Amino acid sequence: ADNVIVCQVDLLSLKLALQSVISPGNTYQSYSKKGGVATQPSQTMVQSLLAQQTVVLKLAKRNRLPCLCLDGHATHEGAIEIHQAIPIRILRATEMQYHLPPQINRPSVQLELDPSRPLRTVVDKLKTMGPHIFLEASMKGDLTVRLDHDGASLACFYHNLQPRWEEPDEDEDAPPITADSSCILKVDGSKLAQCLQWQQSHLGVSSSLVAMVQNEMLVIHVMLHPEQYGFFTYYLPVLFVSEEDLS
């Protein structure tokens, strides 16, 4: 438990380093600290990296700076090694709690999104008409995306979505999710659109889930394809839904 190192890394730098070491077939550039000149790898180097066997990830110091180092070893017409050093910021282990997912109550509704009908297309249109968007959902598989602005109401309906059921924890006081469970959330339209950018990218996704906690949080959980690649989760705080909003 005491052997914990917490660090902060620039995602763009990490992406470029991973592309150069793990996917050398892609176009990439490596930068020299001394000269500051971008150099393009030779064709021989690219072909060599295709046969690489190991990639080592480690923390080390380079020029007295803490770095996340990726070392790729390839054997093709001779031994070739690729080394990437990404400057990082070392944090205190106690700061880890500020970077963990927020603790939230049990969702009232959990639905799997339909990949053939992305929410991003609808949200992009609605957010130009007003700042706030309402999401109304039930465990019957219904989801409504609605905008009320200047006396007009616009809505898009999603039906037959797959509900996601979970067994309640024994020590949890929250009421269990039933087929009649429903939830209404009020969110910032621009922030919701940012959380749905992946729907308009070429990112491989196996499934996606939306979870709603009344007057607390909207959670969007996305599983990558293949699933062993991992997942990512958005936590979007919501605005308080008043009685006036429900009328």
Backbone torsions as a table, in degrees:
resi	resn	phi	psi	omega
1	ALA	NA	-28.6	-179.2
2	ASP	-83.0	-15.5	-177.8
3	ASN	-88.0	69.0	-175.7
4	VAL	-124.5	130.6	174.6
5	ILE	-124.0	124.3	179.2
6	VAL	-112.2	128.6	-178.8
7	CYS	-138.0	158.5	178.5
8	GLN	-115.7	128.9	-175.6
9	VAL	-130.0	146.7	177.1
10	ASP	-75.5	124.3	-173.5
11	LEU	-66.6	-37.1	-179.9
12	LEU	-64.9	-42.6	178.2
13	SER	-63.6	-40.1	178.9
14	LEU	-65.1	-39.6	179.0
15	LYS	-62.2	-46.6	-179.5
16	LEU	-63.7	-38.7	179.8
17	ALA	-66.5	-42.3	179.3
18	LEU	-65.2	-39.5	178.9
19	GLN	-62.5	-39.2	-176.8
20	SER	-72.7	-31.4	-175.2
21	VAL	-93.8	-42.2	-173.8
22	ILE	-93.6	-37.0	-177.9
23	SER	-122.1	67.8	-175.0
24	PRO	-67.5	-11.5	179.0
25	GLY	-70.1	-19.3	179.2
26	ASN	-79.8	157.3	176.5
27	THR	-74.1	130.2	178.7
28	TYR	-150.8	169.0	178.5
29	GLN	-130.6	143.2	173.4
30	SER	-112.9	143.7	-173.0
31	TYR	-115.4	139.4	178.9
32	SER	-94.2	129.8	179.7
33	LYS	-64.9	-37.5	-175.2
34	LYS	-76.7	-49.9	-175.0
35	GLY	-89.4	-24.7	-177.6
36	GLY	67.6	23.7	-176.5
37	VAL	-107.6	132.3	178.3
38	ALA	-80.2	133.9	-179.5
39	THR	-122.7	138.5	179.4
40	GLN	-92.5	131.6	-179.2
41	PRO	-66.9	149.3	179.1
42	SER	-74.0	160.4	178.4
43	GLN	-61.8	-36.2	178.3
44	THR	-62.2	-40.2	179.0
45	MET	-64.5	-42.6	179.3
46	VAL	-60.9	-46.5	179.4
47	GLN	-64.0	-36.1	-179.8
48	SER	-66.2	-41.4	-177.7
49	LEU	-67.1	-23.7	177.6
50	LEU	-62.9	-23.1	-179.8
51	ALA	-100.7	11.4	-175.6
52	GLN	-65.8	149.3	-174.4
53	GLN	-107.9	-34.4	-174.1
54	THR	-135.3	148.6	171.6
55	VAL	-131.3	124.7	-177.6
56	VAL	-107.7	129.6	177.9
57	LEU	-111.3	127.1	-177.1
58	LYS	-153.6	161.0	173.5
59	LEU	-100.2	132.0	-179.2
60	ALA	-155.9	173.5	176.8
61	LYS	-106.5	133.9	175.7
62	ARG	-127.0	122.0	-175.8
63	ASN	53.7	39.3	177.6
64	ARG	69.0	13.2	177.7
65	LEU	-109.8	136.8	175.3
66	PRO	-67.6	133.0	-176.1
67	CYS	-137.9	150.5	167.8
68	LEU	-94.7	115.9	-172.0
69	CYS	-107.1	134.4	173.7
70	LEU	-118.4	121.5	-178.9
71	ASP	-116.4	117.8	177.4
72	GLY	-106.8	131.7	-178.9
73	HIS	-115.7	125.1	-177.5
74	ALA	-126.6	150.6	176.4
75	THR	-131.7	101.2	177.7
76	HIS	-155.7	111.4	-175.7
77	GLU	55.1	43.9	-178.2
78	GLY	112.3	161.8	-178.0
79	ALA	-82.2	129.9	177.8
80	ILE	-129.5	137.6	178.9
81	GLU	-126.1	139.9	175.8
82	ILE	-117.2	128.6	-179.6
83	HIS	-123.0	127.2	176.1
84	GLN	-121.6	133.1	178.2
85	ALA	-124.6	115.1	-178.2
86	ILE	-104.6	117.3	176.8
87	PRO	-59.9	137.1	-178.9
88	ILE	-130.2	169.0	175.1
89	ARG	-116.2	119.5	-180.0
90	ILE	-79.3	129.9	179.3
91	LEU	-110.2	161.6	174.5
92	ARG	-70.6	146.3	179.3
93	ALA	-61.8	-30.1	179.8
94	THR	-69.0	-18.9	179.4
95	GLU	-78.1	-9.1	-178.4
96	MET	-58.7	-32.9	-178.0
97	GLN	-62.0	-25.6	-179.0
98	TYR	-82.0	-7.1	-179.1
99	HIS	-113.6	3.5	178.6
100	LEU	-83.5	158.3	175.9
101	PRO	-58.5	146.3	-179.0
102	PRO	-67.8	149.5	175.0
103	GLN	-83.2	119.8	-177.5
104	ILE	-125.9	162.8	176.5
105	ASN	-73.3	169.4	179.0
106	ARG	-62.7	131.3	177.8
107	PRO	-60.7	144.3	174.7
108	SER	-78.8	-31.2	-177.7
109	VAL	-139.8	137.4	173.6
110	GLN	-135.5	121.7	-177.5
111	LEU	-132.3	142.0	173.5
112	GLU	-84.2	132.7	-177.9
113	LEU	-78.4	149.5	178.4
114	ASP	-85.6	115.0	-177.8
115	PRO	-64.9	-21.2	-179.2
116	SER	-80.8	-11.3	179.3
117	ARG	-131.4	79.4	-176.1
118	PRO	-65.2	140.0	177.8
119	LEU	-70.6	-28.6	-173.8
120	ARG	-57.9	-39.8	-178.8
121	THR	-60.2	-42.7	-179.5
122	VAL	-71.7	-44.7	-177.8
123	VAL	-62.5	-39.1	179.6
124	ASP	-60.3	-36.4	-179.9
125	LYS	-75.7	-40.7	-176.6
126	LEU	-70.6	-35.9	-174.8
127	LYS	-69.9	-15.8	175.5
128	THR	-79.3	-13.8	-178.0
129	MET	-100.0	-18.2	-179.2
130	GLY	-170.6	158.5	-174.0
131	PRO	-78.4	-25.1	-171.8
132	HIS	-118.7	141.8	-179.3
133	ILE	-124.3	139.5	177.5
134	PHE	-101.6	136.8	173.4
135	LEU	-116.1	120.4	178.2
136	GLU	-117.9	125.6	-175.3
137	ALA	-142.5	156.2	176.0
138	SER	-140.6	159.3	179.4
139	MET	-74.1	1.8	173.0
140	LYS	-80.3	-4.3	177.5
141	GLY	98.8	18.6	-178.1
142	ASP	-108.8	137.9	176.7
143	LEU	-138.3	129.1	178.6
144	THR	-120.2	129.0	174.8
145	VAL	-106.9	116.9	-169.3
146	ARG	-131.4	148.2	175.3
147	LEU	-130.8	127.3	174.6
148	ASP	-114.2	118.8	-176.0
149	HIS	-155.9	130.4	177.3
150	ASP	52.1	45.4	176.1
151	GLY	77.6	-0.2	179.7
152	ALA	-113.0	151.2	178.9
153	SER	-129.8	125.9	177.7
154	LEU	-119.2	137.9	-176.3
155	ALA	-144.4	148.4	173.9
156	CYS	-126.3	134.0	-172.1
157	PHE	-112.0	135.6	174.1
158	TYR	-120.0	124.8	-178.2
159	HIS	-120.0	163.5	175.4
160	ASN	60.5	32.4	172.1
161	LEU	-76.5	152.6	-176.4
162	GLN	-85.2	117.8	176.8
163	PRO	-73.9	148.9	178.2
164	ARG	-109.5	119.0	-177.8
165	TRP	-101.0	144.0	176.8
166	GLU	-134.0	144.1	176.5
167	GLU	-74.2	131.4	-179.5
168	PRO	-69.9	147.3	174.4
169	ASP	-73.1	146.1	-176.7
170	GLU	-64.8	-33.0	-177.2
171	ASP	-93.8	13.4	-177.4
172	GLU	-96.5	133.3	-177.6
173	ASP	-90.7	-10.9	-176.9
174	ALA	-65.8	145.8	178.8
175	PRO	-66.0	146.1	-178.6
176	PRO	-67.5	154.7	176.4
177	ILE	-79.1	129.7	178.7
178	THR	-122.2	175.9	179.9
179	ALA	-65.7	-19.8	-179.8
180	ASP	-94.7	0.0	-178.9
181	SER	-65.4	138.4	179.6
182	SER	-144.5	167.6	-177.4
183	CYS	-157.8	145.7	175.4
184	ILE	-126.9	126.4	179.2
185	LEU	-123.0	148.7	175.3
186	LYS	-118.0	119.1	-173.5
187	VAL	-127.7	161.9	173.4
188	ASP	-74.8	122.9	-174.5
189	GLY	-62.6	-40.1	-179.1
190	SER	-67.2	-40.6	179.1
191	LYS	-68.4	-36.7	177.4
192	LEU	-64.3	-40.3	178.1
193	ALA	-62.0	-38.6	178.0
194	GLN	-64.1	-36.5	179.2
195	CYS	-72.0	-11.9	-178.1
196	LEU	-110.7	12.8	-178.5
197	GLN	-59.5	-31.6	-178.2
198	TRP	-61.9	-21.4	-179.3
199	GLN	-72.5	-16.4	179.0
200	GLN	-111.9	19.0	177.3
201	SER	-110.9	177.1	178.6
202	HIS	-94.7	21.6	-179.1
203	LEU	-69.0	132.1	177.9
204	GLY	-75.3	118.4	-177.5
205	VAL	-125.1	131.4	178.0
206	SER	-91.0	-35.5	178.5
207	SER	-162.9	159.6	178.0
208	SER	-143.2	146.8	-173.7
209	LEU	-133.2	138.9	173.0
210	VAL	-114.8	128.3	178.7
211	ALA	-120.8	138.3	-173.1
212	MET	-126.1	126.2	176.1
213	VAL	-115.3	119.1	-172.1
214	GLN	-54.9	126.7	177.2
215	ASN	53.9	29.1	-178.7
216	GLU	-138.8	-58.6	-170.0
217	MET	-157.2	144.2	167.1
218	LEU	-110.9	125.8	-177.6
219	VAL	-116.7	129.4	175.9
220	ILE	-119.5	114.5	-175.4
221	HIS	-112.8	125.9	-174.2
222	VAL	-123.2	123.9	175.6
223	MET	-95.7	129.3	-179.4
224	LEU	-79.1	163.6	177.7
225	HIS	-121.8	127.7	-6.9
226	PRO	-63.1	158.2	-172.5
227	GLU	-64.5	-25.8	179.9
228	GLN	-69.2	-9.6	175.2
229	TYR	-70.4	-23.2	177.0
230	GLY	117.5	-156.1	-176.4
231	PHE	-155.2	168.7	169.8
232	PHE	-143.3	152.4	-173.5
233	THR	-134.4	133.5	173.4
234	TYR	-103.0	135.6	173.1
235	TYR	-116.9	110.1	-176.2
236	LEU	-111.5	109.5	175.5
237	PRO	-61.0	146.4	-175.4
238	VAL	-111.1	166.5	175.4
239	LEU	-91.9	152.3	-177.6
240	PHE	-68.1	132.0	178.0
241	VAL	-93.2	114.7	-178.2
242	SER	-92.1	172.2	177.0
243	GLU	-63.3	-32.4	178.4
244	GLU	-65.0	-36.4	178.5
245	ASP	-67.1	-30.3	-177.8
246	LEU	-82.4	-18.4	-177.2
247	SER	-79.7	NA	NA
